[in-house]
Amino acid sequence: MTRRGEMAVAIARRWIGTPYRHQATCEGAGCDCLGLLRGVWRDLYAVEPELVPHYSPDWSEPQGEELLLEAASRWLIAKPIDAEAAGDVLLFRMRSGGVAKHLGLQSETDVGAAFVHSYDRHGVIESPLSEPWRRRIVARFAFPEETA
């Protein structure tokens, strides 16, 4: 695990217990999956890399636009899906043919693999990275050591 990855996991775990709130990004008060990642990013780099436009819960799935995947590709470092490291950002496609619209931060690897994410009706939790979740991973990213 890189130093940046170690820091990201520690920050994400602080958010555990934060209730789920669509488009929110406030530790302890509410966030969605993107809000959690935005909060981790702010703690790592002080400012967010770009303004986040309004987004619906379906993440523009009817239009088939990969907005979340495109944004992650602009700011994070793409990795092979099987190159697991704690601190990686995971993007999930929740159904076959759908857009990538959920994300989390891998917190553990190997036998006890887990990830931290904000999930509707659960809030921020740390979940096992079980086979059903693994099948949904569409991309894996690392945080950059520095930002431009």
C-alpha positions as CSV (number, residue, x, y, z in Angstrom):
1,M,0.0,0.0,0.0
2,T,1.3,3.5,-0.9
3,R,1.4,6.2,1.7
4,R,-1.4,8.0,-0.2
5,G,-3.5,4.8,-0.2
6,E,-2.9,4.3,3.6
7,M,-4.1,7.8,4.2
8,A,-7.2,7.4,2.0
9,V,-8.3,4.3,3.9
10,A,-7.9,6.0,7.2
11,I,-9.9,9.0,6.0
12,A,-12.7,6.8,4.5
13,R,-13.0,4.8,7.7
14,R,-13.6,8.0,9.6
15,W,-16.8,8.4,7.5
16,I,-18.3,5.1,8.5
17,G,-21.7,5.7,10.1
18,T,-22.4,8.8,8.0
19,P,-26.0,8.5,6.7
20,Y,-26.7,8.2,2.9
21,R,-27.8,11.5,1.3
22,H,-27.9,11.8,-2.5
23,Q,-25.3,14.4,-3.7
24,A,-24.2,15.3,-0.1
25,T,-20.5,15.2,0.9
26,C,-20.4,16.0,4.6
27,E,-18.7,13.6,7.1
28,G,-21.1,12.6,9.8
29,A,-24.1,14.4,8.3
30,G,-24.6,12.7,4.9
31,C,-23.1,11.6,1.6
32,D,-23.6,9.3,-1.3
33,C,-20.7,7.2,-2.8
34,L,-19.3,10.1,-4.8
35,G,-19.7,12.4,-1.8
36,L,-17.5,10.0,0.2
37,L,-14.8,10.0,-2.5
38,R,-15.0,13.8,-2.7
39,G,-14.5,14.0,1.0
40,V,-11.5,11.7,0.9
41,W,-10.1,13.8,-2.0
42,R,-10.5,17.1,0.0
43,D,-8.7,15.6,3.0
44,L,-5.8,14.4,0.7
45,Y,-5.4,17.4,-1.5
46,A,-7.3,20.3,0.2
47,V,-9.5,21.2,-2.8
48,E,-11.7,19.2,-5.2
49,P,-10.4,18.9,-8.8
50,E,-13.5,20.1,-10.5
51,L,-17.1,21.3,-9.8
52,V,-19.5,18.5,-9.7
53,P,-22.7,19.2,-11.7
54,H,-26.1,18.0,-10.5
55,Y,-26.6,14.3,-11.1
56,S,-29.6,12.1,-10.8
57,P,-29.6,8.8,-8.9
58,D,-29.6,6.9,-12.2
59,W,-26.3,8.6,-13.2
60,S,-27.6,9.3,-16.7
61,E,-28.1,5.6,-17.3
62,P,-31.0,6.2,-19.8
63,Q,-28.6,8.1,-22.0
64,G,-25.8,5.5,-21.6
65,E,-23.3,8.2,-20.6
66,E,-20.3,7.0,-18.5
67,L,-20.0,10.3,-16.6
68,L,-18.5,8.8,-13.4
69,L,-16.0,6.7,-15.3
70,E,-14.9,9.6,-17.4
71,A,-14.5,11.9,-14.4
72,A,-12.5,9.2,-12.5
73,S,-10.2,8.8,-15.6
74,R,-9.5,12.5,-15.6
75,W,-8.2,12.7,-12.0
76,L,-7.2,9.2,-10.8
77,I,-4.6,6.8,-12.1
78,A,-6.1,3.8,-13.9
79,K,-4.9,0.4,-12.8
80,P,-5.5,-3.2,-14.0
81,I,-8.6,-4.5,-12.2
82,D,-6.7,-7.4,-10.7
83,A,-3.8,-5.2,-9.3
84,E,-5.4,-4.8,-5.9
85,A,-4.1,-2.4,-3.3
86,A,-5.7,-0.9,-0.2
87,G,-6.6,2.7,-1.0
88,D,-7.7,2.0,-4.6
89,V,-10.9,3.5,-5.9
90,L,-13.3,0.9,-7.3
91,L,-16.0,1.7,-9.9
92,F,-18.9,-0.7,-10.2
93,R,-21.4,-1.4,-12.9
94,M,-24.5,-2.4,-10.9
95,R,-26.1,-4.3,-13.8
96,S,-24.9,-5.7,-17.1
97,G,-25.2,-3.1,-19.8
98,G,-25.6,-0.3,-17.3
99,V,-23.3,2.6,-16.7
100,A,-20.7,2.6,-13.9
101,K,-22.6,4.4,-11.1
102,H,-21.3,3.2,-7.8
103,L,-17.8,3.5,-6.3
104,G,-15.9,2.6,-3.1
105,L,-12.5,2.6,-1.7
106,Q,-10.7,-0.7,-1.2
107,S,-9.7,-1.0,2.5
108,E,-8.3,-4.5,2.7
109,T,-6.9,-7.0,0.2
110,D,-6.4,-10.8,0.1
111,V,-8.6,-13.1,2.2
112,G,-10.2,-10.3,4.1
113,A,-10.8,-8.0,1.1
114,A,-13.1,-5.2,1.9
115,F,-14.2,-1.7,0.7
116,V,-15.7,1.4,2.2
117,H,-18.7,2.9,0.4
118,S,-21.9,4.8,0.9
119,Y,-24.8,2.7,0.0
120,D,-28.5,3.7,-0.2
121,R,-30.4,2.8,3.1
122,H,-27.1,1.8,4.7
123,G,-24.9,5.0,4.7
124,V,-21.2,4.6,4.8
125,I,-20.2,1.1,5.7
126,E,-17.2,-1.2,5.2
127,S,-18.3,-4.3,3.2
128,P,-16.6,-7.5,2.3
129,L,-15.4,-7.4,-1.3
130,S,-17.3,-10.6,-2.1
131,E,-17.6,-12.3,-5.4
132,P,-20.9,-10.6,-6.3
133,W,-19.2,-7.2,-5.7
134,R,-16.1,-8.3,-7.6
135,R,-18.1,-9.2,-10.7
136,R,-19.4,-5.7,-10.8
137,I,-16.0,-3.9,-10.8
138,V,-15.5,-2.1,-14.1
139,A,-12.4,0.0,-13.2
140,R,-9.8,0.4,-10.5
141,F,-7.8,3.6,-9.9
142,A,-5.1,4.8,-7.5
143,F,-5.0,8.3,-6.0
144,P,-2.2,10.4,-7.6
145,E,0.8,11.2,-5.3
146,E,0.4,14.8,-6.3
147,T,-2.2,16.9,-8.1
148,A,-1.5,19.5,-10.8
